[in-house]
Amino acid sequence: QQVQGLNASLERQVEERTQEVKHRSEQLERSNTELERLVERQTMFVQIVAKIRDSLDIETIFRTTTEAVQHLLNTDRVVIYRFEADWSGEFVAESVAKGWDALLEKQLDNSASRDNISDCTVKKLGCRSVDTYLQDTQGGHYGQGSTQRVVKDVYEAGFSPCYLEVLEFYQARAYVIVPIVQSEKLWGLLAAYQNSGPRNWEDLDIALMQQIGLQLGVALQQAEYLSEIRNQSKQLANTLEELKQTQTQLIQSEKMSSLGQLVAGIAHEVNNPINFIYGNLAPLQEYTQTLLELLQSYQHHYPDPMPALREQLQESDLSYIQADVPKLCASMRIGVDRIRSIVLSLRNFSRLDESEVKLVDLQEGLESTLLILQHRLKPATSGTAIRLEKHYGKLPPIECYAGQLNQVFMNLISNAIDELQAAAIERDASSVITISTSCIDQDWVAVSIKDNGRGIPERAEAKLFDPFFTTKPVGQGTGLGLSISYQIVKKHQGHLLCQSQPGKGTEFVVKLPVRQAAAP
């Protein structure tokens, strides 16, 4: 009996120890499982944070975050809700499991919402998912510093029937919502919904949502900083470009101002003696004619001069002088007229006395420019002259800065001459510059300057009006002519266009409004 009693006692102790070992084994297994889940959650959290930090695009961050959280928590829906300035809001990102409606699509379809839910819910949702409680209380308890809201079952949380209807529209049965805070201000909400049934949310789930919410707030702040930096960089780049253009314009304007003053000064100095010569040509021609008539009268009344005088008359070839002197006077008048027209063209080209907008005849400016460039149209080293064709239409007076537009015409025609002189070495065809003027309509006119040169390469057309860009050889162009011309035409609210085909020539068209107020 004692042995049996000992055996029974020993069996009880063995059974107790077995149960204890089994219990501890189960505890260890649960601890290992929880540890594995914790490691898995922490690993996934690190991956989510890495994805958030790797991307600076907010839409990409929202998409990857909602997808990762939905997969990690194994929930039916994860959304990001953003508050507006008036504390209304909308869903901006969503990851939803198969078989459930997408809230992003529902909030965009107001008509479908009205067909499926009551006026109470429409008032709360509408097309922007407005929650009147959050709007009226400026974020509710989230705006008052609350860290999260956890609901295991919406039907046991004591919600009002109207709010339950909203949650049913969301298909939500349980949820966890945490705030997203940017710069100490409530930006929005991160929400995880369980639609299939109630859910007892674990502490790990809630902690993960809180950590993700904090990381989203940091990402939003970084994105805002990046946006500000990009805007500042863009503004600085625009300012730098404007400074470069202004510097270029100032340099060219200073050059043109100095050139205009020099031209005007020379024209003034030349004009005075030319006017003196021109004024004396008429009496000189009259006196010469009187002397010649007097000489003829002496020859008539004294036909037999003395021997010495007769010999002197034979040596001087008096008959030739009598015939040639009138021709000399006429050629001198033509030369002086030519000089006067050149001086007048120089004065018209400089236009220093016209610093304000005035009504101007564009064709007069073209003629002045062509007269100044006349010497360049003659045969050069290539031995080929440049033929000029003019097709002038009937233009009304144009409201503009005449001197500046003359500068544009000078640049465009000079470029055409440079191109044709360079192309003449490579071909035998004749060189032609065609200048045309026409009225586009009652408010706009056009001036076309076209050459039949080699054309402009396609790769150069996009940079044609950039400062310091030139297609000419080194040392033959500054790259400022077309850029300044473009700015001058733009200042007149007009358009400078280029049309070119390789091998067929280039055409520049200047479109200008007749009146500055008529431009769009």
C-alpha positions as CSV (number, residue, x, y, z in Angstrom):
1,Q,0.0,0.0,0.0
2,Q,2.8,2.3,0.8
3,V,4.4,1.6,-2.5
4,Q,1.2,2.1,-4.3
5,G,0.7,5.4,-2.5
6,L,4.2,6.5,-3.5
7,N,3.6,5.5,-7.1
8,A,0.3,7.5,-7.2
9,S,2.1,10.5,-5.7
10,L,4.9,10.2,-8.1
11,E,2.5,10.0,-11.0
12,R,0.7,13.1,-9.8
13,Q,4.0,15.0,-9.6
14,V,5.1,13.8,-13.1
15,E,1.7,14.9,-14.5
16,E,1.9,18.3,-12.8
17,R,5.5,18.7,-14.0
18,T,4.4,17.6,-17.5
19,Q,1.5,20.2,-17.5
20,E,3.9,22.8,-16.2
21,V,6.4,22.1,-19.0
22,K,3.6,22.0,-21.5
23,H,2.3,25.4,-20.2
24,R,5.7,26.9,-20.3
25,S,6.3,25.5,-23.8
26,E,3.0,27.1,-25.0
27,Q,4.0,30.4,-23.3
28,L,7.4,30.2,-25.1
29,E,5.8,29.4,-28.4
30,R,3.4,32.3,-28.0
31,S,6.3,34.6,-27.0
32,N,8.2,33.4,-30.1
33,T,5.2,34.0,-32.3
34,E,4.7,37.5,-30.8
35,L,8.4,38.2,-31.2
36,E,8.3,37.0,-34.8
37,R,5.3,39.3,-35.4
38,L,7.0,42.1,-33.7
39,V,10.1,41.6,-35.8
40,E,8.0,41.4,-38.9
41,R,6.1,44.5,-38.0
42,Q,9.3,46.4,-37.2
43,T,10.8,45.2,-40.5
44,M,7.8,46.3,-42.5
45,F,7.7,49.6,-40.6
46,V,11.4,50.2,-41.5
47,Q,10.6,49.4,-45.1
48,I,7.6,51.8,-45.1
49,V,9.7,54.6,-43.6
50,A,12.4,53.9,-46.2
51,K,9.8,54.2,-49.0
52,I,8.5,57.4,-47.5
53,R,12.0,58.9,-47.3
54,D,13.1,57.6,-50.7
55,S,10.4,59.5,-52.5
56,L,9.8,63.2,-52.4
57,D,6.5,63.0,-54.4
58,I,3.5,63.2,-52.0
59,E,1.2,61.1,-54.3
60,T,3.8,58.4,-54.4
61,I,4.3,58.5,-50.7
62,F,0.5,58.3,-50.0
63,R,0.1,55.4,-52.4
64,T,3.0,53.3,-51.1
65,T,2.0,54.0,-47.5
66,T,-1.6,53.0,-47.8
67,E,-0.7,49.8,-49.7
68,A,2.0,48.8,-47.2
69,V,-0.2,49.5,-44.1
70,Q,-3.1,47.6,-45.6
71,H,-0.9,44.6,-46.3
72,L,0.8,44.8,-42.9
73,L,-2.3,45.0,-40.8
74,N,-4.2,42.7,-43.1
75,T,-7.2,45.1,-43.1
76,D,-9.9,45.8,-45.6
77,R,-9.2,49.4,-46.3
78,V,-6.6,52.1,-45.5
79,V,-7.2,55.8,-46.4
80,I,-5.6,59.2,-46.0
81,Y,-8.0,62.1,-45.4
82,R,-6.9,65.7,-45.9
83,F,-8.4,68.8,-44.3
84,E,-9.1,71.9,-46.3
85,A,-8.7,75.5,-45.0
86,D,-12.4,75.5,-43.9
87,W,-11.9,72.1,-42.1
88,S,-13.9,70.3,-44.8
89,G,-12.0,67.5,-46.3
90,E,-11.6,64.7,-48.9
91,F,-9.9,61.3,-49.3
92,V,-6.6,61.7,-51.2
93,A,-5.3,58.1,-51.1
94,E,-6.7,54.7,-50.6
95,S,-5.8,51.0,-50.7
96,V,-8.8,48.7,-50.6
97,A,-9.1,44.9,-50.6
98,K,-11.0,43.1,-53.4
99,G,-14.8,43.0,-53.0
100,W,-15.1,46.4,-51.3
101,D,-16.1,49.7,-52.9
102,A,-13.4,52.4,-53.4
103,L,-14.2,55.6,-51.4
104,L,-12.1,57.7,-53.9
105,E,-14.5,56.7,-56.6
106,K,-17.6,57.3,-54.4
107,Q,-16.6,60.8,-53.4
108,L,-16.3,61.8,-57.0
109,D,-19.7,60.6,-57.9
110,N,-22.2,62.8,-56.1
111,S,-25.2,61.6,-58.1
112,A,-24.5,58.0,-57.1
113,S,-24.3,59.1,-53.5
114,R,-27.7,60.8,-53.7
115,D,-29.2,57.7,-55.2
116,N,-27.9,55.3,-52.5
117,I,-28.0,57.3,-49.2
118,S,-30.2,59.7,-47.4
119,D,-30.0,63.5,-47.3
120,C,-28.4,63.2,-43.9
121,T,-25.5,61.3,-45.3
122,V,-25.2,63.4,-48.4
123,K,-24.9,66.4,-46.2
124,K,-21.9,64.7,-44.5
125,L,-20.4,63.2,-47.7
126,G,-21.5,65.0,-50.8
127,C,-18.8,64.9,-53.5
128,R,-16.0,65.9,-51.0
129,S,-16.7,63.5,-48.1
130,V,-17.4,66.4,-45.7
131,D,-17.7,65.4,-42.0
132,T,-19.7,68.2,-40.5
133,Y,-18.6,67.3,-36.9
134,L,-14.9,67.6,-37.9
135,Q,-15.6,70.8,-39.9
136,D,-17.7,72.4,-37.1
137,T,-15.1,71.5,-34.4
138,Q,-12.0,72.2,-36.6
139,G,-10.8,68.6,-36.5
140,G,-12.7,67.4,-33.4
141,H,-10.6,65.7,-30.7
142,Y,-7.8,65.2,-33.3
143,G,-7.3,68.9,-33.4
144,Q,-7.2,69.1,-29.6
145,G,-4.2,66.8,-29.4
146,S,-5.7,63.3,-29.3
147,T,-3.3,60.7,-30.6
148,Q,-5.8,58.1,-32.0
149,R,-9.3,56.8,-32.0
150,V,-9.9,53.0,-31.8
151,V,-13.3,51.4,-32.5
152,K,-13.7,47.6,-32.2
153,D,-17.4,47.6,-33.4
154,V,-19.2,50.6,-34.7
155,Y,-22.6,49.2,-33.5
156,E,-21.3,49.1,-29.9
157,A,-19.7,52.5,-29.8
158,G,-22.8,54.5,-29.1
159,F,-22.7,56.5,-32.4
160,S,-25.7,58.4,-33.7
161,P,-27.9,56.8,-36.4
162,C,-26.8,59.5,-38.9
163,Y,-23.1,58.8,-38.3
164,L,-23.7,55.1,-38.4
165,E,-25.3,55.6,-41.8
166,V,-22.1,57.3,-42.9
167,L,-20.0,54.4,-41.6
168,E,-22.3,51.9,-43.4
169,F,-21.7,53.9,-46.5
170,Y,-18.0,53.5,-45.9
171,Q,-18.7,49.7,-45.3
172,A,-16.8,50.1,-42.0
173,R,-17.4,47.8,-39.0
174,A,-14.2,48.6,-37.0
175,Y,-11.5,51.2,-37.4
176,V,-8.3,52.9,-36.1
177,I,-7.8,56.6,-37.0
178,V,-4.6,58.6,-36.1
179,P,-3.9,62.2,-36.9
180,I,-1.3,63.5,-39.4
181,V,0.3,66.6,-38.0
182,Q,2.5,68.9,-40.1
183,S,4.3,71.8,-38.4
184,E,2.2,71.4,-35.2
185,K,-1.0,71.8,-37.3
186,L,-3.5,69.0,-38.0
187,W,-3.1,68.2,-41.7
188,G,-5.3,65.1,-42.0
189,L,-6.0,61.6,-40.8
190,L,-4.7,58.1,-41.5
191,A,-7.5,55.5,-41.1
192,A,-7.5,51.7,-41.2
193,Y,-11.0,50.1,-41.6
194,Q,-12.1,46.5,-41.0
195,N,-15.2,46.0,-43.1
196,S,-15.8,42.2,-42.7
197,G,-16.7,42.3,-39.0
198,P,-15.6,43.6,-35.6
199,R,-11.9,43.5,-34.8
200,N,-10.0,43.6,-31.5
201,W,-7.2,45.9,-32.5
202,E,-3.9,45.0,-30.9
203,D,-1.5,47.4,-29.3
204,L,1.0,46.7,-32.1
205,D,-1.5,47.7,-34.7
206,I,-2.3,51.0,-32.9
207,A,1.4,51.8,-32.3
208,L,2.2,51.1,-36.0
209,M,-0.5,53.5,-37.1
210,Q,0.8,56.2,-34.8
211,Q,4.4,55.8,-36.1
212,I,3.2,55.9,-39.7
213,G,1.2,59.0,-39.0
214,L,4.2,60.7,-37.5
215,Q,6.4,59.7,-40.5
216,L,3.7,61.1,-42.9
217,G,3.8,64.4,-41.1
218,V,7.6,64.6,-41.5
219,A,7.3,63.6,-45.2
220,L,4.8,66.4,-45.7
221,Q,7.0,68.9,-44.1
222,Q,10.0,67.8,-46.2
223,A,7.9,68.0,-49.3
224,E,6.8,71.5,-48.4
225,Y,10.4,72.5,-47.9
226,L,11.4,71.0,-51.2
227,S,8.5,72.8,-53.0
228,E,9.7,76.1,-51.4
229,I,13.3,75.4,-52.5
230,R,12.2,74.5,-56.0
231,N,10.0,77.7,-56.2
232,Q,12.9,79.8,-55.0
233,S,15.3,78.1,-57.4
234,K,12.9,78.7,-60.2
235,Q,12.4,82.4,-59.2
236,L,16.2,82.8,-59.0
237,A,16.7,81.2,-62.4
238,N,14.0,83.5,-63.9
239,T,15.6,86.5,-62.2
240,L,19.0,85.5,-63.5
241,E,17.6,85.1,-67.0
242,E,15.9,88.5,-66.8
243,L,19.2,90.1,-65.5
244,K,21.1,88.5,-68.4
245,Q,18.6,89.8,-70.9
246,T,18.5,93.2,-69.2
247,Q,22.3,93.3,-69.3
248,T,22.4,92.3,-72.9
249,Q,19.8,95.0,-73.8
250,L,21.7,97.6,-71.8
251,I,24.9,96.8,-73.6
252,Q,23.3,96.8,-77.0
253,S,21.2,99.9,-76.2
254,E,24.3,101.7,-75.0
255,K,26.1,100.7,-78.2
256,M,23.2,101.9,-80.3
257,S,22.9,105.1,-78.3
258,S,26.5,105.9,-78.8
259,L,26.3,104.9,-82.4
260,G,23.2,107.0,-82.8
261,Q,24.8,110.0,-81.2
262,L,27.9,109.5,-83.4
263,V,25.8,109.2,-86.5
264,A,23.7,112.1,-85.6
265,G,26.8,114.3,-84.9
266,I,28.5,113.3,-88.1
267,A,25.3,113.9,-90.1
268,H,24.9,117.3,-88.5
269,E,28.6,118.2,-89.2
270,V,28.4,117.0,-92.7
271,N,25.1,118.6,-93.3
272,N,26.3,122.1,-92.8
273,P,29.1,122.2,-95.4
274,I,26.9,120.2,-97.8
275,N,24.2,122.7,-97.5
276,F,26.7,125.5,-98.1
277,I,28.0,123.7,-101.2
278,Y,24.5,122.9,-102.4
279,G,23.4,126.5,-101.9
280,N,26.4,127.8,-103.9
281,L,25.9,125.4,-106.8
282,A,23.0,127.3,-108.4
283,P,24.8,130.7,-108.5
284,L,28.0,129.0,-109.6
285,Q,26.2,127.4,-112.5
286,E,24.6,130.7,-113.4
287,Y,27.9,132.6,-113.2
288,T,29.6,129.9,-115.3
289,Q,26.9,130.1,-118.0
290,T,27.2,133.9,-118.0
291,L,30.9,133.7,-118.5
292,L,30.5,131.2,-121.3
293,E,28.0,133.5,-123.0
294,L,30.2,136.5,-122.6
295,L,33.1,134.5,-124.1
296,Q,31.0,133.6,-127.1
297,S,30.0,137.3,-127.5
298,Y,33.7,138.3,-127.6
299,Q,34.4,135.6,-130.2
300,H,31.5,136.9,-132.3
301,H,32.6,140.6,-132.1
302,Y,36.4,140.0,-132.3
303,P,36.7,137.0,-134.6
304,D,40.4,137.7,-135.3
305,P,42.4,137.7,-132.0
306,M,46.1,138.5,-131.7
307,P,48.6,135.7,-132.6
308,A,49.5,135.1,-129.0
309,L,45.9,134.9,-127.9
310,R,45.1,132.6,-130.8
311,E,47.9,130.3,-129.8
312,Q,46.7,130.2,-126.2
313,L,43.1,129.4,-127.3
314,Q,44.3,126.4,-129.3
315,E,46.3,125.1,-126.4
316,S,43.4,125.4,-123.9
317,D,40.8,123.6,-126.1
318,L,38.2,126.2,-125.3
319,S,35.4,124.4,-127.2
320,Y,35.7,121.3,-125.0
321,I,35.7,123.4,-121.8
322,Q,32.6,125.2,-123.0
323,A,30.8,121.8,-123.5
324,D,32.1,120.2,-120.3
325,V,31.6,122.9,-117.7
326,P,27.7,122.6,-117.7
327,K,28.2,118.8,-117.3
328,L,30.5,119.3,-114.4
329,C,28.0,121.5,-112.6
330,A,25.2,119.0,-113.2
331,S,27.3,116.1,-111.9
332,M,28.3,118.1,-108.8
333,R,24.6,118.8,-108.1
334,I,23.8,115.0,-108.4
335,G,26.7,114.2,-106.0
336,V,25.6,116.8,-103.5
337,D,22.0,115.5,-103.7
338,R,23.3,112.0,-103.1
339,I,25.3,113.1,-100.0
340,R,22.2,115.0,-98.7
341,S,20.0,111.9,-99.1
342,I,22.6,109.8,-97.2
343,V,22.8,112.3,-94.4
344,L,19.0,112.5,-94.2
345,S,18.9,108.6,-94.0
346,L,21.4,108.6,-91.2
347,R,19.3,111.1,-89.3
348,N,16.2,109.1,-89.9
349,F,17.9,105.9,-88.9
350,S,19.3,107.3,-85.6
351,R,16.0,109.1,-84.7
352,L,17.5,110.5,-81.5
353,D,14.9,113.2,-81.4
354,E,12.1,110.6,-81.2
355,S,12.3,108.9,-77.8
356,E,8.5,108.5,-77.5
357,V,6.0,106.4,-79.5
358,K,5.1,108.3,-82.7
359,L,3.3,107.5,-85.9
360,V,5.9,106.4,-88.4
361,D,6.0,105.2,-92.0
362,L,7.7,101.8,-91.8
363,Q,8.6,101.9,-95.5
364,E,10.5,105.1,-95.0
365,G,12.6,103.4,-92.3
366,L,13.2,100.5,-94.6
367,E,14.4,102.8,-97.4
368,S,16.7,104.7,-95.0
369,T,18.2,101.4,-93.8
370,L,18.7,100.1,-97.4
371,L,20.4,103.4,-98.4
372,I,22.9,103.0,-95.6
373,L,23.5,99.3,-96.6
374,Q,23.6,100.1,-100.3
375,H,27.4,99.6,-100.5
376,R,27.1,96.1,-99.2
377,L,24.7,95.1,-102.0
378,K,27.4,95.7,-104.6
379,P,29.8,93.0,-105.9
380,A,32.2,92.0,-103.1
381,T,35.2,89.6,-103.2
382,S,32.9,86.9,-104.6
383,G,32.2,89.1,-107.6
384,T,28.4,88.6,-107.3
385,A,26.0,91.5,-106.6
386,I,23.0,91.0,-104.4
387,R,19.7,91.8,-106.2
388,L,17.1,93.6,-104.1
389,E,13.4,93.0,-104.7
390,K,10.8,95.2,-103.0
391,H,7.1,94.5,-102.8
392,Y,5.6,97.3,-100.7
393,G,1.9,97.3,-99.8
394,K,-0.1,100.2,-98.7
395,L,0.5,100.6,-95.0
396,P,-1.0,103.0,-92.5
397,P,1.3,105.0,-90.1
398,I,2.5,102.7,-87.3
399,E,2.6,103.7,-83.7
400,C,6.2,102.7,-82.6
401,Y,9.7,103.7,-81.6
402,A,11.1,104.4,-85.0
403,G,14.8,104.2,-84.1
404,Q,14.4,100.8,-82.5
405,L,12.5,99.3,-85.4
406,N,15.1,100.7,-87.8
407,Q,17.7,98.8,-85.7
408,V,15.6,95.6,-86.2
409,F,15.5,96.1,-90.0
410,M,19.3,96.9,-90.0
411,N,20.0,93.6,-88.1
412,L,17.8,91.4,-90.3
413,I,19.0,92.9,-93.6
414,S,22.6,92.7,-92.5
415,N,22.2,89.1,-91.5
416,A,20.7,88.3,-94.9
417,I,23.6,90.1,-96.7
418,D,26.1,88.2,-94.6
419,E,24.5,84.9,-95.4
420,L,24.3,85.6,-99.1
421,Q,27.9,86.7,-99.3
422,A,29.0,83.5,-97.5
423,A,26.7,81.3,-99.7
424,A,28.0,82.9,-102.9
425,I,31.3,81.1,-102.5
426,E,29.5,77.7,-102.4
427,R,27.1,78.2,-105.3
428,D,26.6,79.8,-108.6
429,A,23.0,80.9,-108.2
430,S,22.1,84.6,-108.1
431,S,21.6,86.2,-104.6
432,V,18.3,87.9,-103.9
433,I,16.8,89.7,-100.9
434,T,13.1,90.2,-101.0
435,I,11.5,92.8,-98.8
436,S,7.7,92.8,-98.6
437,T,5.2,94.8,-96.5
438,S,1.5,94.1,-96.1
439,C,-1.5,94.6,-93.9
440,I,-2.7,91.5,-92.1
441,D,-5.9,93.2,-91.1
442,Q,-7.0,96.6,-90.0
443,D,-5.0,96.3,-86.7
444,W,-1.8,94.5,-87.8
445,V,0.9,94.8,-90.4
446,A,3.8,92.6,-91.4
447,V,7.3,93.2,-92.8
448,S,9.0,90.2,-94.5
449,I,12.8,90.1,-95.1
450,K,13.7,87.0,-97.1
451,D,16.9,85.6,-98.7
452,N,17.6,82.7,-100.9
453,G,20.6,81.5,-99.0
454,R,21.5,78.2,-97.5
455,G,18.8,78.3,-94.7
456,I,19.2,77.7,-91.0
457,P,19.8,74.1,-89.6
458,E,16.9,72.7,-87.6
459,R,19.0,72.2,-84.5
460,A,19.7,76.0,-84.5
461,E,16.2,77.3,-84.9
462,A,15.2,76.8,-81.3
463,K,18.1,78.8,-80.1
464,L,18.0,81.5,-82.7
465,F,16.8,84.3,-80.4
466,D,18.9,83.3,-77.4
467,P,21.5,85.9,-76.3
468,F,25.1,85.2,-77.6
469,F,23.9,82.4,-79.9
470,T,25.2,82.7,-83.5
471,T,25.5,80.5,-86.5
472,K,28.3,82.7,-88.0
473,P,32.0,81.8,-87.8
474,V,34.0,82.8,-84.7
475,G,34.8,86.5,-84.8
476,Q,32.0,87.4,-87.3
477,G,29.0,87.7,-85.0
478,T,28.2,88.5,-81.3
479,G,25.0,86.6,-81.1
480,L,23.1,89.7,-79.9
481,G,21.5,91.1,-83.1
482,L,18.5,88.7,-83.3
483,S,18.1,88.6,-79.5
484,I,17.9,92.4,-79.3
485,S,15.6,92.5,-82.3
486,Y,13.3,89.9,-80.7
487,Q,13.1,92.0,-77.5
488,I,12.4,95.2,-79.4
489,V,9.6,93.6,-81.4
490,K,8.2,92.1,-78.1
491,K,8.4,95.5,-76.5
492,H,6.1,96.7,-79.4
493,Q,3.7,93.9,-78.5
494,G,4.5,92.3,-81.8
495,H,6.0,89.0,-83.0
496,L,9.3,88.1,-84.7
497,L,9.0,84.8,-86.6
498,C,11.5,82.8,-88.5
499,Q,10.7,80.4,-91.4
500,S,13.6,78.5,-92.9
501,Q,14.2,75.5,-95.1
502,P,17.7,74.1,-95.5
503,G,18.9,74.9,-99.0
504,K,15.9,77.2,-99.8
505,G,16.6,80.3,-97.7
506,T,15.3,82.0,-94.6
507,E,12.5,84.4,-94.1
508,F,12.0,86.7,-91.0
509,V,8.6,88.2,-90.5
510,V,8.0,91.1,-88.2
511,K,4.3,91.4,-87.2
512,L,3.4,94.7,-85.5
513,P,0.1,96.2,-84.2
514,V,-0.9,99.5,-85.9
515,R,-1.7,100.9,-82.5
516,Q,-0.1,99.7,-79.2
517,A,-3.5,99.4,-77.6
518,A,-4.7,97.1,-80.4
519,A,-2.3,94.3,-79.4
520,P,-3.7,91.4,-77.4
